[in-house]
Amino acid sequence: MPRCLLLSLVLASSRALVSALPALPEDYDVLQYIDPLIGSANGGNVFAGASLPYGMAKAVADTDSQSNQGGFAYDGSNVTGFSSMHDSGTGGSPSLGNFPLFPYAQCAGDDVNGCVYPKKARKTPYKPDSVKSSPGYFALTLASGVHVDMTAAQHTSLIRFQFPADSSPLILLDLSDLSDSRQDNASISIDESNGRMMGSAKFLPSFGSGIYELHFCADFHSSAWLRDSGIFVDARASVDVHDLKISRSINGYPLPGGGFVRFKAPADGIVQARVGLSFISPEQACSNAESEIPDFDFEYIRKSAVEQWTDKMRPIRVSRNGVKQSVLTNFYSGIYRTMVNPQNYTGENPLWTSSEPYFDSFYCLWDSFRSQIPFLTIFDPSSVAQMIRSLVDTQRHLGWLPDCRMSLCKGYTQGGSNADNVLADAYVKGINDGIDWEAGYAAVQKDADEEPYDWSNEGRGGMQSWKKLNYIPVEDFDHVGFGTMTRSISRTLEYAYNDFAIAQMAYGMNKTADAERYEKESRYWRNLFRKNQESYLDGTNTGFTGFFQPKYLNGTWGYQDPLKCSNIDTSGSICSLQNTAGETFESSIWEYQFFVPHDMAALISLLGGPSNFVRRLDYLHDQKITYIGNEPAFLTVYQYHYAGRPAKSTARARTYIPDYFAPTPAGLPGNDDSGAMGSFVAMSMMGLFPNPGQSVYLITVPFFESVSIVSPLTGKTATLRVINWDKFNSLNNTGGTGFIQSATLNGQPYTKNWVSHDFFTEGQDLVLVLGRNESAWGTKPEDLPPSLSNSDTLARGMEDVFGDLEQPASLPAGAHHARWVKAGWQKG
């Protein structure tokens, strides 16, 4: 073929491709697609109320549901109060819900003792069709006819009670919380002249150790005169007493007690309550309230909350072409939930004095390191930087990085030291913004090399065995520290990944000797692999041989059924934190066999090669051994990429969304875990899923024709666009049905099935061409994501991450050079 004709054909093909590209998404108000009620039933445990991004004040109705961890459950349960502190999506006991208010339109006989005060007796149904929730707002109507709507500032909530005509409203404040965990003496004082209530109480955290003290300041505003006020104890009230100190409990249950205000009939029926909160003092709670909500302007505060949420959601837009509203709601609501927890408590930490930010409500990093915080690294890196600074400052003052933290208390460790993964993920992706990375490295290094006395709350246990035997034994002998002697398999695998994460930081900081040592330790996961171990399902051999198994101190093998604690285990086994639990945490050996995120090439080889690996992964999902409602399942949806079958990852994602993640109150398969489930939905629907602690995003077909993300770090716009969308959009407009046939990155042919973080920060353009069937795209060895044991692949991965040897301004000093030097991978 003549060269000029060939050139003409190439140019024509390029012009055709350009003309076929979908347009970038138009700008629009995404808040219309956010539904905070998703996950408020069926154990999703989300916080469904009014909050700012990462806000401390979180206002919602509290119910008596068995799954009221977020305060409100949309399941027809009864309202026990309206409180201003909550967490979102947590398991364990309900948290916070402190100092609830409760309204009465009238007391029987017009006597304050005609109202009902104890929580269990006063609970009232709500009208299901009255429930409304949107960013910064929550409302419902009680069966009593009282309508309540709520909004919030950073440390203050504003609650508007609308009473029926001719009421004499009484509003009580209860010195309790959701779990009825009040400790020691609580106090309240009511100012007779204006009804201001101030007080304090101590409570227990929901999934950790310790006690926290919280303070409040409640003011009331109405067109009607304040009629009277006072206190109540148990079921009796008095207008003559205005100060109360109340004991912890009677027979183990906190004695009901608190204060009340009563008004003459308001002309408009409205009484507003402003509740300021503080972990410092009642006076600071008042100061917070007065500065944040000075004039009880409900609509202004609500509008301000909307503006802040609008600003946070600004970086991302997806095409609405051929997509149902429910798909957009599922996507944007998932993003919204990633910014409800953790909570910014800066200025509200009484435990130490520091100029650093302080974040709380990390429930738990074992859950959120996998996709929530990696998503925020793309979407809100400045907040991630503040979280990292907070974690490092916590270690600086308390001695250890937290693995879980809530209400100023230490939470329980679930596996490894997962703050290591969080710090490494931010480090390799160039997050700086005031972070002292030397202090951060010292913190993660302490996790790797020292054992705390109480490793059930921080750090890692069994470190002498880890260093000597290179695994965590079942029935370990550990006299250095104390924690539950379980989870030997999952802890071994997770410690290995933690050490890989630390090695990435060490290489980037030119600490080469450290890096090589931690990289060596990151290979210890192999030491619990038993190559001849079989697995049986209902008495029949599954056909797969080789599984992780527990090993004793003397090196002999123990045994745990690989299906124990799986989604299909009917034995009643519990793999949690109990001393009688199994050797894997919240999961089975069948699922944990895939948790080697840093060295998938070695794992695939150990499991019999790519074809056998794919068969195992299919079996895991097809037999429903895994449970997508728990975080260890997340990466297994996408690990087909490492075996050269990226199309199967796309297919798996479509089996879980929207079937298991739907935009309804009961639409989550498990508790949201502070937005972990939300981030899984968001990143899956974007078509770019992270392997955390590495600059790797696995490419699948997105649920939209195009996605654009503006990097808050650089201001550049990354785009992902799909050609042939109209041909392969599903019949019910819930996402694409085709598979990737070819791709271009910045206009050049691209065959790798993954991209690096530079895709976002450099504003790259990825175009995917769809076809009906699985293709050869992304299947060759050179197309696969990097793995530790494959030096060539990892070298290419580092090249994609860090470019040439010229130091990018956005990366920490030395963040690329040592990675190349460490294995002789210098360019040229």
Steps between C-alpha positions, in 0.01 A plus 500: 500500500640841408627690803287806420186284482585335832549841658167616360325197648660558842399866497148412392476241774624752756246760384225240521606406851509864611158564351365194681620616842220581743486853627626580848221501759321829539501672836188453710383495862604158629332547837170411335640148464610456862274299729634474858230242578681232297612240753276627780323161520602134485818548702667764283525711818567822310455841652200637311484848649641850466876551496776699336784316323697334781284700744499433873135595551271243341129556562237230450211323667600204717293183486470185709590270211748218556712657225501862611880546498455811285216628719210471257378178342243522223323182606183612675657507845423763765669835556661538842651847449683741272874521565799673349797258509521184289730274304412333171489142380663345802465151638519418868297696751324822400725801556437854622139624473571711806259740671188435292215749497138386496192719433148497640224722368327487838539325834195316629302718738728790407734372770869437431458163669241420236782456246695173476875528555680160494622402154340159490163639598493814285593341166258592222445374144578724203303535179704313235393722210610811693871408505714735289876509478751686284852631555485723808133429576273243667129507585213283615163525672423313818174314545422765763478758221823681587707567187877518548767612255871530565812654353858536623815709517844359591443458876139608533161369394182702445174314556166653407191363673164581339214443745126480436291810571421591861787293638696570815822336379737323735846392379713279720873428482606156620846435648534175306642356176397236247658213692395620845869488592515806726768473768557672838305816576334708228390858552267760357424859592206702363490879494151597619509831314549366148493120519868447405615151597865417563648176616729201461510124522745214452434208266657185357624469140324249279795289378793579721643564845469798728252770599429833334337813638273714285350842577197681364337840489136516387315823428139540393332759279128557449247773438335390826607578855690246703239369740717302743794263518655245732648155533371145497622186674368167385127560439454813714562867415518825694482868404663590832838332443737615225824317575554125494780254558388147432662163572623252246236231530244306693544124454731560204273737307576875504238679707298728269557864570539836335328834453203651322359831378133578442354780288170675461331437166718639216303696240682312222524176695881500479760449772862470386775330697865581442731236646871579520741218578853477628746249640670786687238664721136619515630853451672403176180328389320833551774685314476257209124547481509880522769536235362244254126568529467850651141580404303173460464554125410145398489557124833683502673215686342243271609701193854521637509123543378454142773732374769305683376170364474650152860612522619159617319325215635740238797293369301219338233484230371206299298494181126459549453370146294182503519460878213468744473742788535207740849428360607860554353489852690183582825653377485847652355375829794263531738793459302702756536227763880501469500848656266444796766318704773551615415818687705815539535565875776758460492733800292248697771265623555531878760220511798700383591848378598522134475727200443196275156394374314235696264255332292240680247228414735278299275189491737325428809539286481125431183588307582841356855444367365284218299755303362786710822688574650413157188653346541816709866513392367567150195699593595699812877478553515802731272325749705180470811704583327627814402144594860383453627786713245408765603134500867593529427751778301235686803272488722785611294553817359154577789289375329302225313554177135409549341216307156606611397809694175650620381754758859583604553133591713218365310254284574131465753371250350260248800378308831667428604859560291646222596862551823387331302431182324836523824694538672309222208549263514877551879505478536313170230723350686818585283642780700760693315811624672542837564131574820426692592186310804428717271485802256292297771255408615473862141421597455216249847367576404472866199291397732267309769459765348540848214338683270701729392364835133504397501406133124447500481882474803595291800367313565131440527201729727199474795699373761267651350211302471719192870584508620154604260260329385732222131429563245539778448159661166362611504492883795736496705554815509876546613637835590844364150625435141388530211452261271227378707200390309449176517602131847350449445457124340834425750684721792331321364603160416851614834556675671402175301759309561763769874442463477532122327836550776613735763386250346728236544797732854394589604471135353839424685658793833339399503275807616210286611262775168537677313457175676176414434361850128584494470372146649171615245486783224574253564155351429317828143431391636194316591332829141400580423355157445123513527372145319167555205639700160414351158658548163328516150640449214286632734202508613543141853602406493845340778389268749759623818416688723739691368737768634703788491314831592582859841391619618443858805642673695180433430523126242224482173561321168565665168489320209728421235406247560739208123569491468579870347845553423534131169632375378141453624361833194377692691379807449823694876566514605852597819649359513822694694630800394238755767280650312200360489641148674353200828573326349742249317824576144551373578270211608153397828350382329461162471878479828586673691285249466798263634761745849551362432834329867587463617177335218363292743351248654279770159405637368405157806282441452335841135427422580323176528774241256746342238250382478323834500835679204618294317173574555556873383857482191392306430233761529757780235719341279241330463292816436819701788419733581867512268765640511828313361674808840472667816674389730198437277420202566830323828430325400144409251647252792647302788256548425337164712785361813338642425176315449682169119487503388862559167437326405261779554781753256712302250214498535445875446867578174485304380205708533698821378842388210568514384154621676532838551876508172673418386861560244405764490509882564124507741519207832413669610139553664584834580792724657788311810514723541878490463517124703194399200357317432839344852521361479145362189603307650830382832359378338194345256716306784732391679202347823558691550294816807547725745250636581704812852590604601489133453738213275254318141537379347202321304595187150364443208623293341792687127530557495828305589612152754743637650599833699814574693570819676827573808446716481736799881481511575613144171631364534267200207291378533124455246346265384147436282460189324208340450448126205288389316580821164520325553155350584337831299693756272259686135483402393648833765774495694376803848500343702359211480138390798480265866425561816695420637422153769767486601819676699818453667711764560860397431397142752215491416128495491366854491129587569498874200408709587756766603863536707679761407795720648731239184439301321729745767755589616551140149515358540213255239382251411130490271379220352151506350337190231246584402181323263218574742236627815467704805597294878471518530851642696515826575127503870478414766467772628850427147640545457378858530717813831500691583226749784480749644174372498615138781753488446590136130565552561691821767706330253596230251584772747730668575666169131572452469631853805717515590573139864569426760575763420869510331553841133600460415797717187328635688204650686478830873541474665186368169331431609343174875476476561239769231275355694483174839464664393223739495229230727654242206634301664826396383626165737500206 
